[in-house]
Amino acid sequence: MAGEVLRLKGVEVRREGASLLRDVDWTVAEDERWVIVGPNGAGKTTLLQVAAAMLFPTEGSVELLGETLGKTDVFELRPRIGLSSAAIADKIPSDEKVIDIVLTASYAIIGRWKEEYDSTDVTRAVELLDALGCAHLIRRRFSTLSEGERKRVSIARALMPDPELLLLDEPAAGLDLGGREDLVARLTALATDRLAPTMALVTHHVEEVPEGFTHALLLRRGSVVGTGKVDEVFTDELLSECFGLPLKVERQDGRWHARAVSPRA
Ligand SMILES: Nc1ncnc2c1ncn2[C@@H]1O[C@H](COP(=O)(O)OP(=O)(O)OP(=O)(O)O)[C@@H](O)[C@H]1O
């Protein structure tokens, strides 16, 4: 049986009197690929921040890669986790070269300074960029990339330190149809790669869930509405409860689709 990567028990996050997460239980095993789905403001990013050891819960316990949050040095724990999020992309200096954005992940820093990288690091960075369809961009400045290219470079960066857990916060947000489909195909390849890390991906849209993702967690107003295997969680009932409107959910050729049920139907 696969080992455990993450276990949240009774996790509560409160900020300025508001409950961002309430009594969240979530367990992730090594060979699982999770999607976290929910409407705006449900707490998805907050949950991912807890899973990335970037945010400590107000209450509850977090076991992460065999360590307990609050009893371990997070600076040793964080490099074992790959995180791709808009918040990180926003911190990248505008003149930073794509190759350096990926390379600097080896030191968990943003912005190349005077560090030395050996040829193995450079080869790995180029291979990752190539796997994500960005090899031709290595000399480009990040600020000149399209939204889709930025997303793919951010994922290559998150994979650079060979993480045990890969967390992707809305990787397909802002992409056009072609860009979304290209990214979903690349994430499908990653999800079905036996050697790829354990993964959790945040999205608003079931259409963005790549094949090969095995489990889903639904969040609404900070609470878990459903958790378990994707096909047991992506039901009309649970997704309707999660988004607060009557939805019809279908799976076709391995991909999911959801639409509102017309009142006349
Ligand atoms: N410091 C804070 N103080 C009070 N409320 C906060 C704070 N930080 C976040 N929130 C609120 O917590 C809720 C959850 O935020 P979070 O970013 O986790 O949601 P989300 O599901 O990722 O949303 P979205 O899909 O819109 O990105 C939101 O309503 C947000 O306004």
The ligand as a Gaussian input file, in Angstrom:
#p B3LYP/6-31G(d) Opt

LIG

0 1
 N       -6.526000      37.709000       5.676000
 C       -7.813000      37.474000       5.439000
 N       -8.780000      37.986000       6.240000
 C      -10.089000      37.753000       6.019000
 N      -10.541000      36.995000       5.001000
 C       -9.630000      36.463000       4.166000
 C       -8.230000      36.664000       4.328000
 N       -7.575000      36.010000       3.348000
 C       -8.535000      35.419000       2.584000
 N       -9.761000      35.692000       3.076000
 C      -11.066000      35.229000       2.543000
 O      -11.086000      33.816000       2.662000
 C      -11.896000      33.249000       1.645000
 C      -11.176000      32.105000       1.002000
 O      -10.107000      32.608000       0.222000
 P       -9.318000      31.682000      -0.812000
 O       -8.396000      32.559000      -1.585000
 O       -8.736000      30.530000      -0.084000
 O      -10.527000      31.152000      -1.729000
 P      -10.482000      30.434000      -3.134000
 O      -11.427000      29.302000      -3.066000
 O       -9.098000      30.121000      -3.548000
 O      -11.085000      31.601000      -4.039000
 P      -10.925000      31.923000      -5.623000
 O      -11.510000      30.766000      -6.343000
 O      -11.760000      33.164000      -5.789000
 O       -9.472000      32.131000      -5.906000
 C      -12.262000      34.404000       0.716000
 O      -13.581000      34.816000       0.995000
 C      -11.275000      35.504000       1.072000
 O      -11.819000      36.794000       0.882000

